[in-house]
Amino acid sequence: MTNETLIEKYFSKRLTTDESLEFQKLYDTNPNFKQEVDFLKTVRTVTETEDDAQFKKQLESYESEYIPEEKSTTKTWLKPLIAAAGLILIMFSINFFMTSNSNEEKLFSTYFEPSKNVTSPIVRSADHETILNNAFIAYDEQNYKQAIALFESSYQTSKQSELLFYEGNSLLALGDTNLAIEKFKEHLKYSDILTHRSHWYLALAYLKIKQTDKAKHELNALLDSGETFKKTEATSLLKKLN
């Protein structure tokens, strides 16, 4: 079994007892193997905390908007009333948005953000002029047209399935929704550390072309997969679509 397969099965929790022993042996004795595993562990930790950080940031923005900054001129007994009024206003706004008719285009714009590069660290050096590295540089700089061509070229030679995921993201960012759908569907045929995430972007692509039932199907598939990526957003979006 290849090291890549062992790593993929480790993160998807599908290692057998013998494979677990082989994995641990490689981790303890092979520095390159350990470095790759540790990098991917860090990536997973970052993506799992991404939602909590975003939620905290949103709460801070609400607080700054509804609670006056001039604390020295605000009487102490008024502060709880101001905070309560702000909270009521926030809850009313959220409830109104939740119960209003869903508009697919607006929902897409609200929820869509191209995935971060969590696969291949970028090296900006003349010594690393590879198609794959240049593809992720273009992707990072939001030069999606160039990124698509480079991801396609790199995939043809490497057959690295994660590249389909990033190509789909690039296409969706450019508004080429139907082709993006095909890329995400193709990616779902493989099993890698990003596979289940394609359900999220496929759902948004279907939402954009107003195929709501298919979007809901993909959101449910994401939640059923056990993937933590965008779990909160998927649950929220499903409520808006039902």
N, C-alpha and C positions, 0 to 999 in steps of 0.2 A: 504493500500500500504506500502511495506517495505521501510525502510530508504535507502537501496541500490538502489531500483528502483527510488525513488525520486531524488537521487543524479545523477543517470545515465540520467534521463530525464532532469534534470537541465543543465547538461553539453552539452547535445545534443539539448537543447533549444526546448523541447517538452512538457513543463509543461503547464497544463491548468490553468485557473485563480484560481480555488479552490486548485489545487496542489501547486501553487506558494505561496498561503497563508499558507498552511501547511508546506511547505519548510521553509519559513521565520520564522514561529513560532518555528520550531525545531532548526533552526540556532540561534535564540535569546535565547532559553531556555535550549538547550541540549549541554553541553560542548563537549561531545564526537562527536556528529554530526558536530558541528562547526569545531572541530579540523580536522576531516576527509575532510570536504569540503575545508578548507583553505589549507590543504596539497595538494589536487588535483588541486586547483587553482595555487599554486606555481609550480607544475609539468607542467601544461599547459603553464605557462608563460615561464618557462625554455625551453621547447621544441619549442615554437614559436619563441624564439630569437636565437635558436641554429644555424639556417641557416645564419642569419646576422653575428653572431660572427665568423662562419667558413669563410664567404666571406671576412670579414675584415682581418682575419688572413692570408688568401691567398694573399690579396693585399699587406700586409706587407711583405710577403715572396718575392713577385715580386720586391717590392721597394728595399729590402736589396740585392737582386741578381743583379739588373741592375743599381743601383745608388751607386757609390763608397763610401766607408766609410771614406776615407782620405779627409774630407771636407776642411781641412786647406790647402791642396796642389792643390785643384781644383779651378781654376779661376772662379770668380763670373759669368762672361759672358758665361762660358761653361755649367753651371749647367742647364739652361733651355733646351739647346740642348741635354744634356745627358738624361734629364728626357723625352724629346720628343722622342728620339731614343728608350729609354726603352719602352715607351708606344706603339710605332709603332711595336716593336718586339713582345710585349705581344699580341697585337691585331692580328698580323700576325699568331702567334702560335695558338691562339684560333680559328681563321678562318680556319687554316689548319686542326686542329683537328675536327672542326665541319663538314668540307666538305669531309674529308677522309672516306673511307669505314668503316662502323661499324664492329667491331669484338666483337661478343657476349661475349666471355670469358673475354676479356680485359675490356669491359664495366661493366660486372658483378663485376670484381675485383675492378674497380674504384669506383663504387657506393655502393657496399655492405659493411655494417658495422652492426654487431648485435645491436639490440635496447638496449638502456640503461634500467635499471630497474626503471620504473616510477610508479610501482604499490605497492610494499611492501618494506618499509624501512628495511634494514638488521640490526638485533641486534646480535652482536657477544658476546653471554653470555650463560653460561651453563643453565641459567634459561629459555632460549628461544630455547631449542632443539626441534623444531618442523620440520616436513617434509618440510613445505612450506618455513620456514626461511632457512633451510639447502639447499633447492633447489636454492634459490636466492644467497646464499653464493657461491655455486658451479658455478652458472651462472656468478656471478661477477668475479670469479677467472678464468673464461674461461675453467672450467672443464665441458665441455658441455655434455660429455657422462654421467657423474654422474647427472648432472642437468636434463637431459631428463628423467632418471628413477624416479627422485624425483618429477618432475613436473607431470609426468604420474600418480604416486601414489597419489599425493595430489589432482589432478583433479578427480580421481575416487571417492574420499570421499567428496570433497567439491563442485564439479561441477562448480568451478570458471572459467568462460570462458576465462579470460585473460591468464590463464596458457597455453592454446593452442597456443597463440601468442608467448610466450617465448619458448615453446617447439619447435615450428616451426623455430624460430630463431636459436636455438641450433642445430637442424638438418641441417639447411642450412649452418651453420658455419662449420659443420663436413663434408659437401659434400654429405649428404644423401638427395639429391634434391627432388626426387619423393615423399618421405615420408613427407618432409617439405611442399610440395605442398598440400598434403592431409590435413595436420594440419591447414594450413592457410585457406583452403577451408572450413574446419569444423568450424574454428573460425568465418568466415564470416556469418555463420548461426545465430550467436548471436548478441546482441546489447549491447556493453559495450564501455567504453571510448577509447579503443584501436582498436575496430573493423575495422574502415576504414584504419588503418595503415597496416593491413594485405594485402591490395591491393598493397602497395609498395613492400613488401617482396615477395608476390606472383608474381608480375611482374618480379622481379629480378630472381626468381627461374625459371620462364618460359624462361627468357633470357638466363640463363645458359645452358638450354637444347635446345636452339636454336628454341624455339617456339615463334617467334617474334610477330606474330599477337596476340597471347594470352597475351603477355607482354604488348603490346600497349593497349589492351582492359582494362587491370588492371590499367594501368597508367591513362587512361581516366576516369575510375571509381573513382580513388582516387581524381582526380581534380574536378570531378562533385560532389563529396560528400561534398565539402566545408571544408574538413580537411586541416589545414595549415601545418601539418607535411609533410616534404619533398616535398612541393609544388614546390619550385624552382628547385630541382633536377629532379622531375617528368617531368616538362616542358622541361628542358634541355635534358633529356634522350629521350623524345618523338621526339624532333627535330633531334636527331642523328639517330633515327630508321626510320623516314619517308623519 
